Amino acid sequence: MKIGIIHFDDIHIIPHFIAPVKEMYADPEIEVDILTFEGEHKFLKECLNNHNLPAEIIKELPTYFYRKIIEKLKSRRIPSPLYLFKKHADYLLNRYDALIFNDINHEYLYRHKKGEYPKFVLLMHGAGDGEYLIGETYKQTVGKFDLITTSGQKVTEFFKRMQLPETQVKICGYQKFDLIKDKEKPVFFDNDKPVILYNPHFKPELSSWYKYGLEILEFFAQNPQFNLIFAPHINLFNKRGFLKPDVIPKKYFNAPNIRIDLGSKHAVNMDYTLSADIYLGDVSSQIYEFLYKPRPAVFIDAHHIDWQENPHYKHWHLGEVIPHLLPLSNLLETAPDWQQKYLEKQREMMEYTFNNLYKSTASLCITQALKELTRKST
């Protein structure tokens, strides 16, 4: 059985498929490739090496020559997936029994797919509360997958409300957690002061950064009794059309109690969510990775949302919500006290969001589901 993992995205997607790749590679019935664009792929190769996987399973797909020129002129780090699919459609559709996607960028290939194979599989990444995903266009697009694997009951209910067939959606757990089961707590400061992770979303209509970001950095510069890791969603400073690092004054990069990371491996492999004592953010799904170990969380309501009954904001019931920064100092000082009232809610939501959180291996479930899906009748 030949399985192809489509990776035409940034590094934050890599930890979502490495553990399944490891599981598939160990299975004698499966041949697995990671299909990606031409590039250095330093983090991807490092991940493979850390798990004793050969770099040879990476298959680089060049884009058209004229597209290379266009993308160089436009300073694009990642080629357009559309043209990669166009150039390599025959290869992808004729070589593999199943193609795995981490995003819904499969439309071009779907239109050119002939027959029952390859199977199209969506390996969900993230497990946030963004029910804005549910719309007719999204329903039509996601409905074209043969299989969708989810982290747990919460995300699965998204798809039930779309009236997708039960056989199309399978709860497997959160494959990113497979990578951290024996991981020690990472340390980034040489003191025992509380570490706060500030992790804002990248979209202006959802993010606290655009209104309060620099004010938050200044607060921590003036309050060295706290350590701050500023590690926003990787797209805030890396995605075309968003921000450039020079909007952040250099003094914050030089502050001894502030660590600014706009897109390294530590920002995507759960190093920061495991190392922090308190979470500070808005609507990033990384809150659920942080709550892998329940701890205090503070959410900034920068847009004056009527959030209490809003399904997009389920996670705001798991910590303190502030409409401005005035209460921040007191909340950080007293976090161990007020965290107690959220502890049980956090545990319940984590069980609802992730299937058998600390017990099962999502990657094994995904591999078994793939074998079931692609098993051809004789």
Protein Blocks (a to p, Z undefined) as FASTA:
>chain_A
ZZddddfbdfklmmmmmmmmmmmmmpmkbccdddddddfklmmmmmmmmnopafklpccd
dddfklmmmmmmnopabdcfklmmmmmmmmmmmmpmbdcdfbdcllmmmmmpgcjbdcdd
dddehjbfblklpcfklmmmmmmpfbdcdfblmlmmmmmmnopafklpccebjfklmmmm
mgccddfbfcfbdcddddddfbfklpmklmmmmmmmmmmmmmmmbccdddddfklmmggh
iacfklpcfklmmpmkbccdfhifklmnommmmmpmbdcdfkbcklmmmmmpgcdddddd
fkopafklmmklmmmmncccdfbfklmmmmmmmmmmmmmmmmmmmmmmmmmmpghkllmc
fklmmmmmmmmmmmccZZ
